[in-house]
Amino acid sequence: MAKNVIKQRGTPLKERKQTRKPTDNFKIEYTMQEALDIFLRAKVAEGVRDRTLGEYV
């Protein structure tokens, strides 16, 4: 079986330099309800069935 090879067009992109330094003090805090809502929205986006969502709740 032959492989389909995609050829690169144009000039290659230059590597970008990081302008900001990573910080260790960045923190996001959620309540349990907010975390559950985010989790459920992610599962809906994945296409989980309604019954499974109900069991998660």
PyMOL CGO cylinders between C-alpha atoms (Angstrom):
from pymol import cmd
from pymol.cgo import CYLINDER

trace = [
    CYLINDER, 0.00, 0.00, 0.00, 1.46, 3.37, -1.02, 0.3, 1, 1, 1, 1, 1, 1,
    CYLINDER, 1.46, 3.37, -1.02, 1.73, 6.21, 1.49, 0.3, 1, 1, 1, 1, 1, 1,
    CYLINDER, 1.73, 6.21, 1.49, 0.32, 9.62, 0.69, 0.3, 1, 1, 1, 1, 1, 1,
    CYLINDER, 0.32, 9.62, 0.69, 2.99, 12.20, 1.33, 0.3, 1, 1, 1, 1, 1, 1,
    CYLINDER, 2.99, 12.20, 1.33, 2.13, 15.86, 1.72, 0.3, 1, 1, 1, 1, 1, 1,
    CYLINDER, 2.13, 15.86, 1.72, 4.90, 18.06, 0.42, 0.3, 1, 1, 1, 1, 1, 1,
    CYLINDER, 4.90, 18.06, 0.42, 5.81, 21.24, 2.26, 0.3, 1, 1, 1, 1, 1, 1,
    CYLINDER, 5.81, 21.24, 2.26, 5.18, 24.46, 0.38, 0.3, 1, 1, 1, 1, 1, 1,
    CYLINDER, 5.18, 24.46, 0.38, 6.96, 27.77, 0.71, 0.3, 1, 1, 1, 1, 1, 1,
    CYLINDER, 6.96, 27.77, 0.71, 9.60, 28.62, 3.23, 0.3, 1, 1, 1, 1, 1, 1,
    CYLINDER, 9.60, 28.62, 3.23, 9.69, 26.99, 6.66, 0.3, 1, 1, 1, 1, 1, 1,
    CYLINDER, 9.69, 26.99, 6.66, 8.46, 29.02, 9.63, 0.3, 1, 1, 1, 1, 1, 1,
    CYLINDER, 8.46, 29.02, 9.63, 11.02, 30.46, 12.00, 0.3, 1, 1, 1, 1, 1, 1,
    CYLINDER, 11.02, 30.46, 12.00, 10.95, 29.34, 15.58, 0.3, 1, 1, 1, 1, 1, 1,
    CYLINDER, 10.95, 29.34, 15.58, 9.32, 31.89, 17.83, 0.3, 1, 1, 1, 1, 1, 1,
    CYLINDER, 9.32, 31.89, 17.83, 11.12, 33.19, 20.85, 0.3, 1, 1, 1, 1, 1, 1,
    CYLINDER, 11.12, 33.19, 20.85, 9.27, 33.15, 24.13, 0.3, 1, 1, 1, 1, 1, 1,
    CYLINDER, 9.27, 33.15, 24.13, 8.67, 36.73, 25.23, 0.3, 1, 1, 1, 1, 1, 1,
    CYLINDER, 8.67, 36.73, 25.23, 7.26, 35.99, 28.68, 0.3, 1, 1, 1, 1, 1, 1,
    CYLINDER, 7.26, 35.99, 28.68, 8.85, 33.95, 31.41, 0.3, 1, 1, 1, 1, 1, 1,
    CYLINDER, 8.85, 33.95, 31.41, 6.74, 31.13, 32.86, 0.3, 1, 1, 1, 1, 1, 1,
    CYLINDER, 6.74, 31.13, 32.86, 5.56, 31.84, 36.38, 0.3, 1, 1, 1, 1, 1, 1,
    CYLINDER, 5.56, 31.84, 36.38, 4.86, 29.32, 39.09, 0.3, 1, 1, 1, 1, 1, 1,
    CYLINDER, 4.86, 29.32, 39.09, 2.47, 31.57, 40.99, 0.3, 1, 1, 1, 1, 1, 1,
    CYLINDER, 2.47, 31.57, 40.99, -0.38, 31.35, 38.44, 0.3, 1, 1, 1, 1, 1, 1,
    CYLINDER, -0.38, 31.35, 38.44, -3.29, 29.53, 40.02, 0.3, 1, 1, 1, 1, 1, 1,
    CYLINDER, -3.29, 29.53, 40.02, -6.96, 29.10, 39.17, 0.3, 1, 1, 1, 1, 1, 1,
    CYLINDER, -6.96, 29.10, 39.17, -9.37, 28.12, 41.90, 0.3, 1, 1, 1, 1, 1, 1,
    CYLINDER, -9.37, 28.12, 41.90, -12.87, 26.75, 41.26, 0.3, 1, 1, 1, 1, 1, 1,
    CYLINDER, -12.87, 26.75, 41.26, -15.75, 25.87, 43.53, 0.3, 1, 1, 1, 1, 1, 1,
    CYLINDER, -15.75, 25.87, 43.53, -16.96, 22.27, 43.34, 0.3, 1, 1, 1, 1, 1, 1,
    CYLINDER, -16.96, 22.27, 43.34, -20.01, 23.37, 41.32, 0.3, 1, 1, 1, 1, 1, 1,
    CYLINDER, -20.01, 23.37, 41.32, -17.89, 25.30, 38.80, 0.3, 1, 1, 1, 1, 1, 1,
    CYLINDER, -17.89, 25.30, 38.80, -15.50, 22.35, 38.42, 0.3, 1, 1, 1, 1, 1, 1,
    CYLINDER, -15.50, 22.35, 38.42, -18.44, 19.97, 37.88, 0.3, 1, 1, 1, 1, 1, 1,
    CYLINDER, -18.44, 19.97, 37.88, -19.95, 22.30, 35.26, 0.3, 1, 1, 1, 1, 1, 1,
    CYLINDER, -19.95, 22.30, 35.26, -16.65, 22.49, 33.38, 0.3, 1, 1, 1, 1, 1, 1,
    CYLINDER, -16.65, 22.49, 33.38, -16.29, 18.69, 33.53, 0.3, 1, 1, 1, 1, 1, 1,
    CYLINDER, -16.29, 18.69, 33.53, -19.84, 18.11, 32.28, 0.3, 1, 1, 1, 1, 1, 1,
    CYLINDER, -19.84, 18.11, 32.28, -19.41, 20.59, 29.41, 0.3, 1, 1, 1, 1, 1, 1,
    CYLINDER, -19.41, 20.59, 29.41, -16.24, 18.76, 28.38, 0.3, 1, 1, 1, 1, 1, 1,
    CYLINDER, -16.24, 18.76, 28.38, -18.09, 15.44, 28.42, 0.3, 1, 1, 1, 1, 1, 1,
    CYLINDER, -18.09, 15.44, 28.42, -20.93, 16.88, 26.32, 0.3, 1, 1, 1, 1, 1, 1,
    CYLINDER, -20.93, 16.88, 26.32, -18.33, 18.07, 23.81, 0.3, 1, 1, 1, 1, 1, 1,
    CYLINDER, -18.33, 18.07, 23.81, -16.90, 14.54, 23.73, 0.3, 1, 1, 1, 1, 1, 1,
    CYLINDER, -16.90, 14.54, 23.73, -20.35, 13.19, 22.86, 0.3, 1, 1, 1, 1, 1, 1,
    CYLINDER, -20.35, 13.19, 22.86, -21.09, 11.25, 26.04, 0.3, 1, 1, 1, 1, 1, 1,
    CYLINDER, -21.09, 11.25, 26.04, -24.66, 9.93, 26.27, 0.3, 1, 1, 1, 1, 1, 1,
    CYLINDER, -24.66, 9.93, 26.27, -27.29, 11.65, 28.43, 0.3, 1, 1, 1, 1, 1, 1,
    CYLINDER, -27.29, 11.65, 28.43, -27.57, 8.71, 30.81, 0.3, 1, 1, 1, 1, 1, 1,
    CYLINDER, -27.57, 8.71, 30.81, -23.82, 8.80, 31.46, 0.3, 1, 1, 1, 1, 1, 1,
    CYLINDER, -23.82, 8.80, 31.46, -24.01, 12.54, 32.14, 0.3, 1, 1, 1, 1, 1, 1,
    CYLINDER, -24.01, 12.54, 32.14, -26.80, 11.91, 34.62, 0.3, 1, 1, 1, 1, 1, 1,
    CYLINDER, -26.80, 11.91, 34.62, -24.65, 9.33, 36.41, 0.3, 1, 1, 1, 1, 1, 1,
    CYLINDER, -24.65, 9.33, 36.41, -21.78, 11.83, 36.62, 0.3, 1, 1, 1, 1, 1, 1,
    CYLINDER, -21.78, 11.83, 36.62, -24.08, 14.35, 38.30, 0.3, 1, 1, 1, 1, 1, 1,
]
cmd.load_cgo(trace, "trace")
